[in-house]
């Protein structure tokens, strides 16, 4: 039995993807995984210390870590119409002086924000699920929301200022690369790269073929999310690029690097 450390987020797209792998719904071929589940920015930070052998990363973080982590073809969060949103309290006009909460220094969302509107400098890092409550309470004027935030921002009295996914698509014509899976570039881990990539792909395919099988696992990590929000989340962030990003996905990462290189 080969055991590897595996880190991913508690978001429904990740728990949906990994359910079959972790619960032996597919043949794992002698592999087992010691899991760590945390916010993606916490995983980004852990990756700079090389903590996990297989890990979810923000695409922007991977660009900074590619000498240490190798990108996997399966498991990505990438697509069209799924980008981060800039939202603000109703009536607030976004300006360079706006207090804007962002979900982490190494997130793809922040990388895109800096390229979209460089003058925005009054930024405060905040865990993704605390951004909307912070805007509602008046702690922040605006927020950069990711994950399920794009579905519920109106519930917090916020209005949409910009969809950075739409901006990206108009600028590049590429799907937006938000997150990815990567393996640590030490010889002991790289020896298992192809098998790990295959197992993740099979787990994604199982999840898509049996969409109800993972619901209890998903809900255990997203207890306050409604079934409707969970369904929308998975529909948006798990797609054919999650099975294989292919050449289109690889190109999107290259375009992200080129377009945002001064902020890397």
N, C-alpha and C positions, 0 to 999 in steps of 0.2 A: 504494500500500500504506500503510495506517495502522497504526502500531505503538503499542501501549499497554503500560505496565508492569502486571504482574499478580502478586499475592502470595497464596499459600495455604499451608496446612500440609502436612507429609508424612504426615498420617494417612490411612488407606485410604479414608475417605469422600471426602476432597478429591481425592486422586489418581485415584480412580474417576470422580469428576465431571468433572475437567478433561482426562482422557486424550484423549477424542475431539477436543476443541477444539485441543489442542496438537499432536496427531498427524494433523491434517487428515482425520479420519474423517468430519467434517461440512464443508460448504461455509462457509468463514469469511468469505466476501464481501469479500475484500481486506484483512482484518485479520490482524495478527500480534501476538504477545505476547512481551514480554521478562519472563521469570518469575523470581520469587524465592520460595524455599521455606524456611519456618522455623516454629518453634513458634508457636502462635497468640498467646501472650502477647508474644513478640517482635514479631509483626505488630501487635498492639495498640499497643505502644510506638512502632513506626515510624509508625503512623497519626497519632499526636499531633504528629509532625513533618511530616505530609503527604507521606510519602516515595513512596507508590505510588498510581497512578491508580485501579486496581481492586484491592480487597483483601478477604481473609477477616478478619472481626473477631468477637470475642466479642460476644454481644448486649449485655452490660453495657457494654462499651467503646463500642459504637455509640451508646448512649444519651448518653454523655458527648461524643461526637464528631459528633453529627448536624448541627451547624451547619457542619461541614466535609466530611462524607461523606453521600451520599444512599443510602438502603437500596434494594437490588435485590430484586425479587420472586422471583427464581430463585436456587438454590444454597444455600439455608438448611439449617442443621442444627437440626431442630425436630421435636417429636413427643411421643408418650406412651411411658412406660417407658424413657426414655433419659437420665434425669437423673444428676447427680453423686452419688457415694456418700461418706458419711463412714465410714471404716473405722478400726479400732484394733488394736493388738497384742492377741493373745488374753489375756484376763484383765484388760485395762485398762478401768477405768470412766471414761468421758469426763467431764471437769469443766472448770471455768474455768481450772484450773491445767495442764491437759494441753498438752503441746507438740504443736501440730498444724500439719502442712505443707500449704500451699495452693499451687495452680498459677499464682499471679500476681495482682497487685493489681487488674487490670482484667478478670479473667475473670468470666463469668456465674456460675460455680461459687462464687466468693467472695461475690459479691453475694447469692446465695441463702443461703449459710451464715450471713451476718450477719443476714439476716431471720429465718432459722429459729431461730438460737440466739445472740442478741446478746451474752450473757456470755462467749462464747469470744473471748478477746483475745490469748492466747499463741500467735500465729500466725507462721509462718516461710514466706517465699516460696521455692518450689523448683520447678525445671522438672518438668513433669508426670510424666516417665518416671523421675525420681529419687525420687519420693515413696514408693512402695512399698518400694524397697530401703532408704530411710531409716528407715522404720518397722521393717522386719525387723532392721536393724542396731542398733536402739535409739536412734538419733539423734533420732527423734520418737516420741511416744506414739501418735499417730494421724495420719491423712492424709485429705485431700479429693481423691478420685480421679476422673479424667475419662478420656475416650477408652477405650482398651482396658483400662485399669485395672479397670473394672467386671467384666471377664471373668476376670481373673487374680489378684485380690487374695488369694484363698485360698492360692495357690501361695506367697505370702509370709508365711503364718502369720497373716493378718489375719482379723478378723471384721467383719461389717457392723454398724454402729451405726445408720445412718439412710440412707434413699434420698430424696434431696432432690427427685427427680422425683415420687415418690409423694406427698410432702408438698405440692409445688406443685399437683399435679392435684387433690388433695382440697381444697385451699384455693381454687383458682380455676376448676377445670373446663376449663382451657385446655391446649393442648399447650405444652410447655416450650420457649421459644426459647433455644437454646444459642449458636448461631453464625449469622452471616449474611455475605453479600457486599455490598459497598458501593462506590460510585464517588465519587471526589473531586469536590467542588463548584466546581471552576474551570471557566470557560466552555469551554475547549478540551476538557476531559474530558466534561463534561455533554452536549456535542454528540453524543457517541457512546453515551449511556446506553441508549437503546432497543435499539440494535443489540447492545450488549454483553449486555444482559439476554436478548435472544433467542438469542444464540449460546450462552450458558451453559445456557439451557433446552434447546436442541437437543443440547448435549453430555450433559446429564443423561439425556435421553430415549434417546440412542444407547447410553449406558453401561448403562441398565436393559434395553435390548433385546438387548445383546451383552455379557453380564456377564463373559465370559471374555477379552474383547479387551484389557482393561486390566491383566491380572494381572502381566505382566512389569514394567510401569511402577510398579504399586503395590508390588511386591516390591523394586524398586530403592530405594524410600524407606522400606520397612519390612522390612529383610532378616531380622530375627530373629522376626518374627511368623509363626505357622503359618497354613496356608491356612484352617483352621477359625476362627481368631481374625479373620482378614481378612474372611471371609464373615459372621461375626456382627457385626463392626464396620459393614460396609456395610449389612447388613440393618437394623440399629438406627438408623443416622444418615442414610441416604439413602432417602427415601420421597416420597410425593406432595407434601409441603410443600417438598421440594427442587426439584421441578418448578415449583411456584407456591405461595407461602405464602398467597395470597389474603386475603380479609377476615378469616378465622379467625386467620391468622398475624399480620396487622397488629394485631388486637385483642390477641393474646398479648403483643406488644411493649408496647402501651399498659398492659396489666395489670402487666407486669414493672416498668415505670416507676412506676406508682402504688404498687405493693406495696413496692418497694425504694427509693423516692425519697430517704429520709433517709440512705441509704448511697451515693447517687450522688455 
